[in-house]
Amino acid sequence: MTADEIRDLLARDPDRSELTLQWLANQGVVTAQVMFGRMLLEGNGTIKSAAVALAWFERAGKKGHAEGTMMVGRCLEKGWGTDPDLSQAFFCYVYAAKLGNDWAQYNAARMYLDGQGVERDAERAAYWYAKAAEQGHARAMNLLARCYEEGWGVMRNTFKANDWYRRSAEAGYFRGQYNWAMALVAEGRIEDAAQWLKRAAEDATPDVKAAIVSYAVQMDHPAMRAIVSASAE
């Protein structure tokens, strides 16, 4: 069964969603095993238990389920239901990345770039960011752009950097929107930049939102003043 098919089934009787999902998981439906694991991890509709969640992720992962393996890596990285183990987390991410999971590709790239659980390798980081970005992963798009901007693992290329910042922005990621806005400012397109900064501020974390407002104040441009006014409402 696909995730959509399972969600449709659960929607028919929301009050029994936990029991239904657990039954499917016990029947060996690997997608249900991952979904039930996430339910347990978040405590959404059931008692929260990271250790039991990890066990379900592991069962799915052993059957070659990419998301299940990625979630095992996530648990190992964060210490959810187990002791943290960055090297094993990295191994899981790479394994799931090779199976095509975009979040695993993003996480493998992040660990390569930061040198967590593996020796730092900017070239491999850029490779996996590109793989995830090509699947539409907005955060990976933003960081692939950063690789091109800074020359991390790839030849520095401003055109490609800006193109990926734009794609990340259009995909709805606030950091991509912020970085694309900065690229537009560099091109003198202040009004266009202000529109993207306004969109970024709507979803940004408090620190990024504060940086956006501070930048808008410094710019002292009519289009930027609207951002300052909106933040004060």
C-alpha positions as CSV (number, residue, x, y, z in Angstrom):
1,M,0.0,0.0,0.0
2,T,1.1,3.5,-0.7
3,A,1.1,6.3,1.9
4,D,-1.8,8.0,0.2
5,E,-3.8,4.7,0.2
6,I,-3.1,4.3,3.9
7,R,-4.1,7.9,4.7
8,D,-7.4,7.4,2.8
9,L,-8.0,4.2,4.9
10,L,-7.3,6.0,8.2
11,A,-9.5,8.9,7.2
12,R,-12.5,6.6,7.1
13,D,-12.4,6.0,10.8
14,P,-10.1,8.6,12.5
15,D,-10.9,7.3,16.0
16,R,-9.3,4.0,15.1
17,S,-6.4,5.3,13.1
18,E,-3.8,4.2,15.7
19,L,-5.1,0.6,15.8
20,T,-5.5,0.4,12.1
21,L,-2.0,1.7,11.4
22,Q,-0.5,-0.7,14.0
23,W,-2.4,-3.6,12.5
24,L,-1.1,-2.8,9.0
25,A,2.4,-2.4,10.4
26,N,2.1,-5.8,12.1
27,Q,1.0,-7.3,8.8
28,G,4.3,-6.3,7.3
29,V,3.1,-3.2,5.3
30,V,6.5,-1.4,5.3
31,T,5.0,2.1,4.6
32,A,2.6,1.6,7.5
33,Q,5.6,0.6,9.7
34,V,7.3,3.9,8.9
35,M,4.1,5.9,9.4
36,F,3.4,4.2,12.7
37,G,7.0,4.9,13.7
38,R,6.5,8.6,13.0
39,M,3.3,8.5,15.0
40,L,5.1,7.1,18.0
41,L,8.0,9.4,17.6
42,E,5.8,12.5,17.6
43,G,3.2,11.2,20.1
44,N,0.6,12.1,17.6
45,G,-2.6,10.1,18.4
46,T,-0.7,7.7,20.6
47,I,1.7,7.4,23.5
48,K,5.1,8.9,22.6
49,S,7.9,6.4,22.5
50,A,11.1,7.1,20.5
51,A,12.5,3.6,21.3
52,V,9.5,1.8,19.9
53,A,9.4,4.2,16.9
54,L,13.1,3.3,16.2
55,A,12.2,-0.4,16.3
56,W,9.6,0.1,13.6
57,F,11.9,2.2,11.5
58,E,14.5,-0.6,11.7
59,R,12.0,-3.2,10.7
60,A,11.1,-1.2,7.6
61,G,14.7,-0.4,6.9
62,K,15.7,-4.1,6.9
63,K,13.2,-4.6,4.1
64,G,15.0,-2.0,2.0
65,H,12.5,0.9,2.7
66,A,14.4,4.1,2.0
67,E,12.5,6.4,4.3
68,G,12.6,3.8,7.1
69,T,16.4,3.7,6.8
70,M,16.6,7.5,6.7
71,M,14.6,7.7,9.9
72,V,16.9,5.1,11.6
73,G,19.7,7.5,10.7
74,R,17.8,10.4,12.1
75,C,17.2,8.6,15.4
76,L,20.9,7.7,15.6
77,E,22.0,11.3,14.9
78,K,19.6,12.9,17.4
79,G,19.7,10.1,20.1
80,W,16.0,9.4,19.8
81,G,15.3,6.1,21.5
82,T,19.0,5.2,21.4
83,D,22.5,6.5,22.1
84,P,23.7,9.0,19.5
85,D,26.0,7.5,16.9
86,L,27.0,9.9,14.1
87,S,29.0,7.4,12.1
88,Q,26.1,4.9,12.0
89,A,23.7,7.8,11.3
90,F,25.8,8.8,8.3
91,F,25.9,5.2,7.1
92,C,22.1,5.0,7.2
93,Y,21.8,8.3,5.4
94,V,24.1,7.3,2.6
95,Y,22.4,3.9,2.2
96,A,18.9,5.6,2.0
97,A,20.3,8.3,-0.3
98,K,21.4,5.7,-2.8
99,L,17.9,4.4,-2.7
100,G,16.7,7.8,-3.8
101,N,15.3,9.3,-0.6
102,D,15.7,13.1,-0.9
103,W,15.9,13.8,2.9
104,A,18.6,11.1,3.2
105,Q,20.5,12.8,0.3
106,Y,20.2,16.2,2.1
107,N,21.3,14.7,5.4
108,A,24.2,12.9,3.9
109,A,25.3,16.1,2.2
110,R,25.0,18.0,5.4
111,M,27.2,15.5,7.3
112,Y,29.8,15.5,4.6
113,L,29.9,19.3,4.6
114,D,30.1,19.6,8.4
115,G,32.4,16.6,8.8
116,Q,30.0,14.9,11.2
117,G,30.3,11.1,11.4
118,V,32.6,11.2,8.4
119,E,35.6,13.1,7.2
120,R,34.7,16.4,5.7
121,D,34.3,16.2,1.9
122,A,32.8,19.2,0.2
123,E,32.7,17.6,-3.2
124,R,30.6,14.7,-2.0
125,A,28.4,17.2,-0.1
126,A,27.7,19.1,-3.3
127,Y,27.0,15.9,-5.1
128,W,24.3,14.8,-2.7
129,Y,22.8,18.3,-2.4
130,A,22.5,18.2,-6.1
131,K,20.8,14.9,-6.1
132,A,18.2,16.1,-3.5
133,A,17.8,19.4,-5.2
134,E,17.0,17.7,-8.5
135,Q,14.1,16.0,-6.7
136,G,12.7,19.3,-5.6
137,H,14.1,19.4,-2.0
138,A,14.0,23.2,-1.3
139,R,16.6,23.2,1.5
140,A,19.0,21.2,-0.6
141,M,18.5,23.7,-3.4
142,N,19.5,26.6,-1.1
143,L,22.6,24.8,0.1
144,L,23.6,23.7,-3.4
145,A,23.4,27.4,-4.3
146,R,25.6,28.1,-1.4
147,C,28.1,25.6,-2.7
148,Y,28.2,27.3,-6.0
149,E,28.4,30.7,-4.4
150,E,31.3,29.8,-2.1
151,G,33.0,27.2,-4.3
152,W,32.4,24.3,-1.8
153,G,33.2,21.1,-3.7
154,V,32.3,22.7,-7.1
155,M,33.7,25.5,-9.2
156,R,32.4,28.9,-8.0
157,N,29.6,29.9,-10.3
158,T,27.4,33.0,-9.5
159,F,24.9,32.2,-12.3
160,K,24.2,28.7,-11.0
161,A,24.2,29.9,-7.4
162,N,21.5,32.5,-8.2
163,D,19.5,30.0,-10.2
164,W,19.3,27.5,-7.4
165,Y,18.5,30.3,-4.9
166,R,15.6,31.3,-7.1
167,R,14.4,27.7,-7.3
168,S,14.6,27.3,-3.5
169,A,12.7,30.6,-3.1
170,E,10.0,29.5,-5.5
171,A,9.7,26.2,-3.7
172,G,8.8,28.1,-0.5
173,Y,12.0,27.9,1.6
174,F,12.5,31.1,3.6
175,R,16.3,30.9,3.6
176,G,16.2,30.4,-0.2
177,Q,13.9,33.4,-0.4
178,Y,16.2,35.5,1.7
179,N,19.3,34.6,-0.4
180,W,17.4,35.1,-3.7
181,A,16.4,38.5,-2.4
182,M,20.0,39.4,-1.7
183,A,21.0,38.3,-5.2
184,L,18.2,40.6,-6.6
185,V,19.5,43.5,-4.5
186,A,23.0,42.9,-6.1
187,E,21.3,43.3,-9.5
188,G,19.6,46.5,-8.4
189,R,16.1,44.9,-8.4
190,I,15.2,46.4,-5.0
191,E,11.4,46.1,-5.4
192,D,11.5,42.5,-6.5
193,A,13.9,41.8,-3.6
194,A,11.5,43.4,-1.2
195,Q,8.7,41.1,-2.3
196,W,10.8,38.0,-1.6
197,L,12.0,39.4,1.7
198,K,8.4,39.9,2.7
199,R,7.5,36.3,1.8
200,A,10.6,35.0,3.7
201,A,9.7,37.0,6.8
202,E,6.3,35.3,7.0
203,D,7.8,31.8,7.6
204,A,11.3,32.7,8.9
205,T,12.7,31.8,12.3
206,P,12.8,34.7,14.7
207,D,16.5,35.3,14.2
208,V,16.2,35.4,10.4
209,K,13.0,37.6,10.6
210,A,14.9,40.0,12.8
211,A,17.8,40.1,10.3
212,I,15.3,40.8,7.4
213,V,13.7,43.7,9.3
214,S,17.1,45.1,10.3
215,Y,18.3,44.9,6.6
216,A,15.1,46.6,5.4
217,V,15.6,49.5,7.9
218,Q,19.2,50.0,6.6
219,M,18.1,50.0,3.0
220,D,15.7,52.9,3.6
221,H,13.7,52.2,0.4
222,P,9.9,52.6,0.1
223,A,9.5,48.9,-0.8
224,M,11.6,47.9,2.1
225,R,9.7,50.1,4.5
226,A,6.6,48.0,3.9
227,I,8.5,45.1,5.5
228,V,9.3,47.1,8.6
229,S,5.6,48.2,8.9
230,A,4.3,44.7,8.4
231,S,6.7,43.4,11.2
232,A,5.3,46.0,13.6
233,E,1.7,44.9,13.2
